[in-house]
Amino acid sequence: MCYQIFVEGIGKRLMNACEKAAQDRNYTKIGLGVGLFSDYGSAQRLYARVGYIPDGGGIHYDVNVVGYTQKVVADDNLVLYQYKSLVGQESTYE
């Protein structure tokens, strides 16, 4: 079995479990933050494929919005928050 397929399969199952838990609690949307570096490329692509979109708030360092000309450390805490609507959604995965 290809390692990438194995990892992606786990990622999809984890995403499905989180989305189902949110739906069971009657949440209307779910969100996450994803790192901006190429190390997060697989996760970025997975989230886009399953319907997550940027929240429009720009980039954040931890939970704080990074403003124009603001200096921040370029590390794993530099993220883009994304969300997905759960309204009228059936389970995304098998």
DSSP file (Angstrom, degrees, kcal/mol; ACC not computed):
  #  RESIDUE AA STRUCTURE BP1 BP2  ACC     N-H-->O    O-->H-N    N-H-->O    O-->H-N    TCO  KAPPA ALPHA  PHI   PSI    X-CA   Y-CA   Z-CA
    1    1 A M              0   0    0      0, 0.0     2,-0.2     0, 0.0     3,-0.0   0.000 360.0 360.0 360.0 133.9    0.0    0.0    0.0
    2    2 A C     >  -     0   0    0      1,-0.1     4,-2.2     4,-0.0     5,-0.2  -0.457 360.0-134.3 -66.8 133.5    1.3    3.4   -0.9
    3    3 A Y  H  > S+     0   0    0      1,-0.2     4,-2.8     2,-0.2     5,-0.2   0.896 104.1  52.6 -56.8 -44.3    2.2    5.5    2.2
    4    4 A Q  H  > S+     0   0    0      1,-0.2     4,-2.8     2,-0.2    -1,-0.2   0.903 109.6  48.4 -62.4 -41.4    0.5    8.6    0.9
    5    5 A I  H  > S+     0   0    0      2,-0.2     4,-2.3     1,-0.2    -1,-0.2   0.912 112.3  50.0 -63.6 -41.7   -2.8    6.7    0.2
    6    6 A F  H  X S+     0   0    0     -4,-2.2     4,-1.8     2,-0.2    -2,-0.2   0.940 113.4  44.7 -61.0 -48.6   -2.6    5.2    3.7
    7    7 A V  H  X S+     0   0    0     -4,-2.8     4,-2.5     1,-0.2    -2,-0.2   0.916 113.3  50.3 -64.2 -44.0   -2.0    8.6    5.3
    8    8 A E  H  X S+     0   0    0     -4,-2.8     4,-2.7     1,-0.2    -1,-0.2   0.879 107.1  55.3 -63.5 -36.8   -4.7   10.3    3.3
    9    9 A G  H  X S+     0   0    0     -4,-2.3     4,-2.0    -5,-0.2    -1,-0.2   0.899 109.2  46.7 -61.9 -40.5   -7.2    7.6    4.2
   10   10 A I  H  X S+     0   0    0     -4,-1.8     4,-2.6     2,-0.2    -2,-0.2   0.917 111.1  52.9 -65.9 -43.2   -6.5    8.2    7.8
   11   11 A G  H  X S+     0   0    0     -4,-2.5     4,-2.5     1,-0.2    -2,-0.2   0.917 109.7  47.8 -58.6 -45.2   -6.9   11.9    7.3
   12   12 A K  H  X S+     0   0    0     -4,-2.7     4,-2.5     1,-0.2    -1,-0.2   0.899 111.7  50.0 -64.4 -40.5  -10.3   11.5    5.6
   13   13 A R  H  X S+     0   0    0     -4,-2.0     4,-2.2     2,-0.2    -2,-0.2   0.905 111.9  47.9 -65.9 -40.2  -11.5    9.2    8.3
   14   14 A L  H  X S+     0   0    0     -4,-2.6     4,-2.2     2,-0.2    -2,-0.2   0.915 112.0  49.6 -65.5 -42.3  -10.5   11.7   11.0
   15   15 A M  H  X S+     0   0    0     -4,-2.5     4,-2.7    -5,-0.2     5,-0.2   0.925 110.8  50.3 -60.9 -44.5  -12.1   14.5    9.2
   16   16 A N  H  X S+     0   0    0     -4,-2.5     4,-2.6     1,-0.2    -1,-0.2   0.911 109.6  50.3 -61.3 -43.2  -15.3   12.5    8.8
   17   17 A A  H  X S+     0   0    0     -4,-2.2     4,-2.3     2,-0.2    -1,-0.2   0.901 112.3  47.4 -63.3 -41.1  -15.4   11.7   12.5
   18   18 A C  H  X S+     0   0    0     -4,-2.2     4,-2.2     2,-0.2    -2,-0.2   0.921 113.1  47.9 -65.5 -44.0  -14.9   15.4   13.5
   19   19 A E  H  X S+     0   0    0     -4,-2.7     4,-2.6     1,-0.2    -2,-0.2   0.902 112.0  49.5 -64.6 -40.6  -17.6   16.5   11.1
   20   20 A K  H  X S+     0   0    0     -4,-2.6     4,-2.8    -5,-0.2    -1,-0.2   0.915 109.7  51.4 -64.7 -42.3  -20.0   13.9   12.3
   21   21 A A  H  X S+     0   0    0     -4,-2.3     4,-0.9     2,-0.2    -1,-0.2   0.902 111.5  48.1 -60.8 -40.7  -19.3   14.8   15.9
   22   22 A A  H ><>S+     0   0    0     -4,-2.2     5,-2.5     2,-0.2     3,-0.5   0.917 112.2  48.4 -66.1 -43.4  -20.0   18.5   15.1
   23   23 A Q  H ><5S+     0   0    0     -4,-2.6     3,-2.0     1,-0.2    -2,-0.2   0.899 106.6  56.7 -62.9 -40.3  -23.3   17.6   13.2
   24   24 A D  H 3<5S+     0   0    0     -4,-2.8    -1,-0.2     1,-0.3    -2,-0.2   0.763 107.4  49.5 -62.3 -24.5  -24.4   15.4   16.2
   25   25 A R  T <<5S-     0   0    0     -4,-0.9    -1,-0.3    -3,-0.5    -2,-0.2   0.238 119.8-113.6 -96.6  11.5  -24.0   18.5   18.4
   26   26 A N  T < 5 +     0   0    0     -3,-2.0    -3,-0.2     1,-0.2     2,-0.2   0.755  58.4 161.3  61.9  29.3  -26.1   20.5   15.8
   27   27 A Y      < -     0   0    0     -5,-2.5    -1,-0.2    -6,-0.1     3,-0.1  -0.538  33.4-151.7 -73.3 146.7  -23.2   22.8   14.8
   28   28 A T  S    S+     0   0    0      1,-0.2    58,-3.3    -2,-0.2    59,-0.8   0.613  74.3  15.6 -97.2 -14.9  -23.8   24.5   11.5
   29   29 A K  E     -A   85   0A   0     56,-0.3     2,-0.3    57,-0.2    56,-0.2  -0.984  60.6-152.6-152.2 163.4  -20.1   24.8   10.6
   30   30 A I  E     -A   84   0A   0     54,-2.2    54,-2.4    -2,-0.3     2,-0.3  -0.974  16.4-169.0-136.3 148.4  -16.7   23.5   11.5
   31   31 A G  E     +A   83   0A   0     -2,-0.3     2,-0.3    52,-0.2    52,-0.2  -0.897   9.8 178.5-139.3 167.3  -13.3   25.1   11.2
   32   32 A L  E     -A   82   0A   0     50,-2.5    50,-3.2    -2,-0.3     2,-0.4  -0.972  24.8-123.1-157.4 164.7   -9.6   24.5   11.4
   33   33 A G  E     -A   81   0A   0     -2,-0.3     2,-0.4    48,-0.3    48,-0.2  -0.952  24.0-165.3-115.7 139.1   -6.3   26.2   10.9
   34   34 A V  E     -A   80   0A   0     46,-2.1    46,-2.3    -2,-0.4     6,-0.0  -0.976  23.4-111.2-127.9 139.2   -3.7   25.0    8.5
   35   35 A G  E     -A   79   0A   0     -2,-0.4    44,-0.2    44,-0.2    41,-0.1  -0.188  17.2-136.6 -63.5 157.9    0.0   25.9    8.3
   36   36 A L        +     0   0    0     42,-1.1    -1,-0.1    39,-0.3    43,-0.1   0.564  69.9  97.5 -95.4 -11.1    1.3   27.9    5.4
   37   37 A F  S >  S-     0   0    0     41,-0.2     3,-2.1     1,-0.1     4,-0.1  -0.332  87.1-108.3 -81.0 162.1    4.5   26.1    4.6
   38   38 A S  G >  S+     0   0    0      1,-0.3     3,-2.1     2,-0.2     4,-0.3   0.737 113.7  75.0 -61.6 -22.4    4.9   23.4    1.9
   39   39 A D  G 3  S+     0   0    0      1,-0.3     3,-0.3     2,-0.1    -1,-0.3   0.786  96.7  49.7 -58.1 -25.7    5.1   20.8    4.7
   40   40 A Y  G <> S+     0   0    0     -3,-2.1     4,-2.9     1,-0.2    -1,-0.3   0.282  78.2 110.1 -95.8   9.0    1.3   21.3    5.1
   41   41 A G  H <> S+     0   0    0     -3,-2.1     4,-2.4     1,-0.2     5,-0.2   0.874  76.3  49.8 -55.1 -44.0    0.7   20.8    1.3
   42   42 A S  H  > S+     0   0    0     -3,-0.3     4,-2.2    -4,-0.3    -1,-0.2   0.918 114.0  45.5 -63.4 -42.5   -1.0   17.5    1.7
   43   43 A A  H  > S+     0   0    0      2,-0.2     4,-2.7    -4,-0.2     5,-0.2   0.918 110.8  53.4 -66.2 -43.3   -3.3   18.8    4.4
   44   44 A Q  H  X S+     0   0    0     -4,-2.9     4,-1.9     1,-0.2    -2,-0.2   0.918 111.9  45.4 -57.4 -44.9   -4.1   22.0    2.4
   45   45 A R  H  X S+     0   0    0     -4,-2.4     4,-2.5    -5,-0.2    -1,-0.2   0.901 111.9  51.6 -67.3 -41.2   -5.1   19.9   -0.6
   46   46 A L  H  X S+     0   0    0     -4,-2.2     4,-1.8     1,-0.2    -2,-0.2   0.944 109.8  49.0 -60.1 -48.6   -7.2   17.5    1.5
   47   47 A Y  H  <>S+     0   0    0     -4,-2.7     5,-2.8     1,-0.2     4,-0.2   0.896 112.4  48.3 -61.0 -40.6   -9.1   20.3    3.1
   48   48 A A  H ><5S+     0   0    0     -4,-1.9     3,-1.3    -5,-0.2    -1,-0.2   0.918 109.4  53.5 -64.8 -42.6   -9.8   22.0   -0.2
   49   49 A R  H 3<5S+     0   0    0     -4,-2.5    -1,-0.2     1,-0.3    -2,-0.2   0.835 110.0  47.3 -61.6 -33.5  -11.0   18.7   -1.7
   50   50 A V  T 3<5S-     0   0    0     -4,-1.8    -1,-0.3    -5,-0.2    -2,-0.2   0.301 127.4 -91.0 -98.7  10.6  -13.5   18.1    1.0
   51   51 A G  T < 5S+     0   0    0     -3,-1.3     2,-0.3     1,-0.3    34,-0.3   0.553  72.1 144.6 104.6   7.2  -15.0   21.6    1.0
   52   52 A Y      < -     0   0    0     -5,-2.8    -1,-0.3    -6,-0.2    32,-0.2  -0.632  25.2-172.9 -80.7 137.9  -13.1   23.8    3.4
   53   53 A I  E     -B   83   0A   0     30,-2.6    30,-2.6    -2,-0.3    -5,-0.0  -0.930  33.8 -88.9-128.0 152.9  -12.6   27.4    2.4
   54   54 A P  E     -B   82   0A   0      0, 0.0    28,-0.3     0, 0.0    -1,-0.0  -0.291  32.0-132.9 -58.0 144.2  -10.6   30.3    3.8
   55   55 A D  E     -     0   0A   0     26,-2.3    27,-0.1     3,-0.2   -24,-0.0   0.539  36.4-117.1 -79.3  -5.5  -12.7   32.2    6.4
   56   56 A G  E    S+     0   0A   0     25,-0.3     3,-0.1     2,-0.1    -1,-0.1   0.490  86.6 112.3  85.5   2.6  -11.7   35.5    4.9
   57   57 A G  E    S-     0   0A   0      1,-0.3     2,-0.1    24,-0.2    -1,-0.0   0.387  73.8-130.7 -90.0   3.7   -9.8   36.7    8.0
   58   58 A G  E     -     0   0A   0     23,-0.1    23,-0.6     7,-0.1    -1,-0.3  -0.328  50.5 -27.5  78.7-165.1   -6.4   36.6    6.4
   59   59 A I  E     -B   80   0A   0      7,-0.3     7,-2.6    21,-0.1     2,-0.3  -0.569  61.1-158.5 -88.8 153.7   -3.4   34.9    8.0
   60   60 A H  E     -BC  79  65A   0     19,-2.9    19,-2.7     5,-0.2     2,-0.6  -0.917  19.6-142.8-127.7 150.9   -3.1   34.5   11.8
   61   61 A Y  E >  S-BC  78  64A   0      3,-2.9     3,-2.1    -2,-0.3     2,-0.5  -0.973  86.8 -41.2-110.8 112.7   -0.2   33.9   14.2
   62   62 A D  T 3  S-     0   0    0     15,-2.8    17,-0.1    -2,-0.6    -2,-0.1  -0.598 127.2 -29.6  58.6-115.2   -1.8   31.6   16.7
   63   63 A V  T 3  S+     0   0    0     -2,-0.5     2,-0.4    -3,-0.1    -1,-0.3   0.331 118.0 100.9-109.3   6.8   -5.3   33.2   17.0
   64   64 A N  E <  S-C   61   0A   0     -3,-2.1    -3,-2.9     1,-0.0     2,-0.1  -0.790  75.0-118.1 -99.8 133.3   -4.2   36.8   16.3
   65   65 A V  E     -C   60   0A   0     -2,-0.4     2,-0.7    -5,-0.2    -5,-0.2  -0.417  24.8-130.8 -64.4 136.6   -4.7   38.4   12.9
   66   66 A V        -     0   0    0     -7,-2.6    -7,-0.3    -2,-0.1     2,-0.1  -0.831  27.6-153.7 -91.5 119.8   -1.5   39.4   11.2
   67   67 A G    >   -     0   0    0     -2,-0.7     3,-1.8     1,-0.2    -9,-0.0  -0.382  31.6 -71.2 -89.5 168.9   -1.8   43.0   10.0
   68   68 A Y  T 3  S+     0   0    0      1,-0.3    -1,-0.2    -2,-0.1     3,-0.1  -0.326 119.6   5.9 -57.2 138.5    0.0   44.8    7.2
   69   69 A T  T 3  S+     0   0    0      1,-0.2    -1,-0.3    -3,-0.1     2,-0.3   0.399  94.2 140.8  64.9   1.7    3.7   45.4    8.0
   70   70 A Q    <   -     0   0    0     -3,-1.8     2,-0.5     1,-0.1    -1,-0.2  -0.539  48.2-135.6 -72.7 135.6    3.4   43.4   11.2
   71   71 A K        +     0   0    0     -2,-0.3     2,-0.3    -3,-0.1    -4,-0.1  -0.810  32.6 164.4 -95.1 128.9    6.5   41.3   11.9
   72   72 A V        -     0   0    0     -2,-0.5     2,-0.4    -6,-0.0     6,-0.0  -0.932  43.7 -96.9-136.0 160.7    5.9   37.7   13.0
   73   73 A V        -     0   0    0     -2,-0.3     2,-1.5     1,-0.1     4,-0.1  -0.658  34.0-130.6 -76.6 130.4    8.0   34.6   13.3
   74   74 A A        +     0   0    0     -2,-0.4     2,-0.2     3,-0.1    -1,-0.1  -0.664  63.6 117.3 -84.2  89.1    7.5   32.4   10.2
   75   75 A D  S >  S-     0   0    0     -2,-1.5     3,-1.8   -38,-0.0   -39,-0.3  -0.651  84.0 -66.9-137.7-166.4    6.9   29.1   12.0
   76   76 A D  T 3  S+     0   0    0      1,-0.3    -2,-0.1    -2,-0.2   -14,-0.0   0.567 122.0  68.6 -69.9  -7.5    4.2   26.5   12.5
   77   77 A N  T 3  S+     0   0    0     -4,-0.1   -15,-2.8   -42,-0.1     2,-0.8   0.522  75.5  95.3 -86.2  -5.9    2.0   29.0   14.4
   78   78 A L  E <   + B   0  61A   0     -3,-1.8   -42,-1.1   -17,-0.2     2,-0.3  -0.783  62.6 161.1 -86.7 111.9    1.4   31.0   11.2
   79   79 A V  E     -AB  35  60A   0    -19,-2.7   -19,-2.9    -2,-0.8     2,-0.5  -0.845  44.4-134.4-135.8 163.6   -1.9   29.7    9.9
   80   80 A L  E     -AB  34  59A   0    -46,-2.3   -46,-2.1    -2,-0.3     2,-0.3  -0.992  29.8-138.3-115.6 123.0   -4.8   30.2    7.6
   81   81 A Y  E     -A   33   0A   0    -23,-0.6   -26,-2.3    -2,-0.5   -25,-0.3  -0.643  24.4-177.3 -84.3 140.1   -8.2   29.5    9.2
   82   82 A Q  E     -AB  32  54A   0    -50,-3.2   -50,-2.5    -2,-0.3     2,-0.3  -0.910   5.7-165.8-132.0 157.9  -10.7   27.6    7.1
   83   83 A Y  E     -AB  31  53A   0    -30,-2.6   -30,-2.6    -2,-0.3     2,-0.4  -0.920   8.7-153.2-140.5 168.5  -14.3   26.5    7.6
   84   84 A K  E     -A   30   0A   0    -54,-2.4   -54,-2.2    -2,-0.3     2,-0.2  -0.989  22.5-123.9-143.5 132.5  -16.9   24.3    6.1
   85   85 A S  E     -A   29   0A   0     -2,-0.4   -56,-0.3   -34,-0.3   -57,-0.1  -0.561  17.3-170.7 -74.1 138.3  -20.7   24.6    6.3
   86   86 A L    >   +     0   0    0    -58,-3.3     3,-1.6    -2,-0.2     2,-0.3   0.368  45.6 122.0-108.0   1.6  -22.4   21.5    7.7
   87   87 A V  T 3  S-     0   0    0    -59,-0.8     3,-0.1     1,-0.3    -2,-0.1  -0.508  90.6  -4.0 -70.0 124.6  -25.9   22.7    6.9
   88   88 A G  T 3  S+     0   0    0     -2,-0.3     2,-0.4     1,-0.2    -1,-0.3   0.670 101.1 144.4  68.2  17.3  -27.7   20.1    4.7
   89   89 A Q    <   -     0   0    0     -3,-1.6    -1,-0.2   -66,-0.0     2,-0.2  -0.736  37.1-158.4 -93.3 131.5  -24.5   18.0    4.5
   90   90 A E        -     0   0    0     -2,-0.4    -3,-0.0     1,-0.2     0, 0.0  -0.541  53.8 -63.6 -88.1 170.4  -24.4   14.3    4.3
   91   91 A S        -     0   0    0     -2,-0.2    -1,-0.2     1,-0.1   -75,-0.1  -0.324  45.3-144.6 -56.0 135.3  -21.2   12.6    5.4
   92   92 A T  S    S+     0   0    0    -80,-0.1     2,-0.3    -3,-0.1    -1,-0.1   0.788  75.1  44.2 -74.7 -28.9  -18.4   13.6    3.0
   93   93 A Y              0   0    0    -81,-0.1    -2,-0.0   -80,-0.1   -43,-0.0  -0.728 360.0 360.0-121.0 162.7  -16.7   10.2    3.0
   94   94 A E              0   0    0     -2,-0.3    -1,-0.1     0, 0.0   -81,-0.0   0.415 360.0 360.0 -80.9 360.0  -17.5    6.5    2.9
